[in-house]
Amino acid sequence: MSPFKTPDGKVLVTLIPGDGIGPECVNSAKKMIEATGAPLAWEERAAGESVFKQGIPSGVTPETIESIKKTRLVLKGPLGTPVGYGEKSANVTLRKLFETYGNIRPAREIPGVKTPYTGRGVDLIVVRENVEDLYAGIEHMQTPGVAQCLKLISRKGCEKIVRLGFEVARAEGRKTDHCATKANIMKCTEGTLKRAFEAIAPEYPDIESYHIIIDNCAHQLVKKPEQFDVIITTNMNGDIISDLSSALIGGLGFAPSANLGTDIAIFEAVHGSAPKYAGKNVINPTAVVFSAVMMLRYLGMFKEAATIENAVLFTLEEGKVMPRDVVGDEKAASTTGYTDAIIAAYGKKPSKVQLRDHKPIKMPDVSARPDFVVAKTRKVVGLDLFVEWASSVDELGKGMEAVLEGTPLKLKMVSSRGTKLYPTMGTITDTVDAFTCRILMRDADKDMTDEILAAIMQKMSGKFRWGHIEKLQIFDGKDGFTKAQGED
Ligand code: NAP
């Protein structure tokens, strides 16, 4: 990344104070950075609740977007996602608008912050894919009573996050990368990340690589978190295990993050705007401060980053000036008091913690071209037809078979919520009104052409209330779809 510089040679940062406790945390971080003498300048811009209230549904003003396009560097406070007005989360909008595809969330034991894990040496980083997966928020009601969320995961997106995960390990001198997925169940979507990980790992022979199933990863994180160095995972998994990881080291008050894209970076705490503490000068600003430390390292300002990080760790280890979430209301320093104590500790180092040697993260090369994955062979063997049906599955199956009689297609089975119900297997399954009819070519050697499909849909018209169809495709001899439970 080549930072945008002001005429006097300072790196310009878009500063978003945010909502609730955001401005207090951001002020603390800004003050600490300025006290190091780091050559940064600030361009303050708005996002979040105040912007939603102006009637801008994205929660981000055009001026903010312009500023970020120019600086490509953001330090931000949390943004509230209002319930009842506004549309999408402004945080997610920012991450997606600027394709910050990697969310880096370190969790490291902090001296003076006692947890059940103190002394175990927890020191890990969750590298979470940041723009795809269920978080794309592509949702539809299949029927008035059945909802669907599309989990779209691309090969390009997986390759980027995997390479970033290995580069993060290298930048911090770490030895192992785990890839945590649910590929055993979601073979297409989560499986894409696993396959990308296995294909790319040999490019990084200096780093050991392991795949782990995400539920076991959660279990192992609670049982033996010190075994992890870097965990690469999909968006939703990463959201959950990174919050879990932050709890291992003292909670959200200490959990920083970086959202990294090819040429843009947004630094923010993992926590939200905690509105009940807003304006009270009681909040722990460390998470935003550590996010600012990550920003300084990203810019190659390692000395200034170490000055702040060492002073924070020294202050917490010493235990005289402590934030509220560690020592409770009575003994706690104010946010500003804590900030000033840390600045006064510049030049000091904690005695029990050895800081890592950091190198700049080498962002993976990403082609700007779309990733057209060309299959050598492809075949359309049939379709899944998603139908709203308020009567028995037997009637649906028989009715569908009647419509398909004399056509090139036949009904293989009807399932509901992923379980085969027709022809019946005698299973006890609750039924709802959303069914999937799996329809295949009678002659398995022939392709289902669009003409065949159009003719079938014409025949269905008026007989079934269908919501959508999904073609069943085979790419390079491999099924591009999964089977329902009970399907042979
Ligand atoms: P939250 O703001 O993270 O607060 C939840 C609790 O975490 C707080 O009540 C407090 O616990 C603790 N906490 C949070 N920040 C802390 C800090 N700096 N120091 C010490 N403790 C801290 O979560 P929320 O209440 O669910 O969300 C509030 C709003 O923030 C929502 O509108 C949400 O959408 C938004 N949000 C924004 C972001 C973001 O901007 N990236 C992330 C998450 C949520 P105690 O009550 O135990 O003291």
Boltz pocket constraint, residues with backbone or C-beta under 6 A from the ligand:
constraints:
  - pocket:
      binder: B
      contacts: [[A, 21], [A, 77], [A, 78], [A, 79], [A, 80], [A, 81], [A, 82], [A, 91], [A, 252], [A, 253], [A, 268], [A, 269], [A, 270], [A, 271], [A, 272], [A, 273], [A, 274], [A, 275], [A, 283], [A, 284], [A, 285], [A, 286], [A, 287], [A, 325]]
      max_distance: 6.0
